[in-house]
Amino acid sequence: MFKASCHCNAVQIEVAELPTKVTECNCSICRRYGALWSYYSRDQVNLLADPDALSFYSWGDRTIEFWHCRHCGCLTHYESTDKQAQSRFALNSRMLPLDVTAALPIRHFDGADSWKYLD
Ligand SMILES: [Zn+2]
C-alpha cells in the first residue's frame, strides 16, 4: 500500500499500486494547477479525509470535480461526478513522496487542442 497526502496530511489517498507513468496536461485548468495525473478507478483508491477537509471546483458541464484540501490548498485528485466504482479517479501524483514522483516518466497530453498524447 502506498500513500499520497496533501501538505498538511488532512487528505490522504492510499493506492495498492504505484503509477508507472504520469500525465501532464496543457488544458485550461491542468496547466494552471501543474498537476501530474495518474489514473485509477474509484474502487482502486482509498480516500482518507474528514469530509470537511475537502472542497472541489467544477465548471462548465460539471462532470468533473477537482478536489483540494481546504486547509493547505493542495490539489489532491479529480473524479467524475457520477462516482461509480469504475469511474476515473485521477490522483495528483505530486502528492506521492518526492522520490516516487521524481522517478516517474511524464507523458504530455494535449488537452488544450487535439486531445492526444504528444509523445
Ligand atoms: Zn492539507
Residues whose N, C-alpha, C, O or C-beta is under 5 A from the ligand:
A	BS01	ZN	C6 H7 C8 N9 A10 V11 C69 H71 C72 G73
